[in-house]
Amino acid sequence: MRTTMTIDEDIAAQIKKKRIVENGKSFKEVVNETLRDGLRFAAESERKPKRKFELKGRILRSRMAFNFNKVHQLVEVVDEEHDFK
């Protein structure tokens, strides 16, 4: 199939580099191979089951003897440790 399309300069530069590395393949061959590889990769990644992200929580215990829900107690402890008075 023949078609006309605009290729961004950075993509065209990459294709030209790939042509040199792959022993002078035609621009058309390199574009077709690259499109096939991209489509194959997309199809394979859709088929792969996604790993479920799981975060295990744990209970944090305070080493100090005050309730973190009571902010004024925390402020008093910090003030005493740093002598902000």
Residue, then its C-alpha position, 0 to 999 in steps of 0.5 A: m500500500r502506498t501512502t504519504m505521511t509526515i515523519d518528524e525530524d528526530i524520527a527520520a534521523q533515527i531511521k537513517k542511523k538504523r539504515i547505516v547500522e543495518n547495512g544500507k537497508s532501504f528507508k522503506e524497509v527500516v520504517n516497515e520493520t520498526l512499525r512491525d516491531g512497535l506493533r508486536f511490542a504493543a500486542e505482547s504487552e497487552r497480552k501480558p498479565k499486569r502484576k498487581f501492586e500490593l503494599k503491606g502495611r504495618i502498625l507503627r508504635s511510638r517509643m514515647a509515652f504520649n498520644f499522637n492524636k493530642v497535638h499539644q502533648l507533641v508540642e510540649v515534648v518538642d519544646e522541652e527537647h529543644d528548649f524553645k521557651 
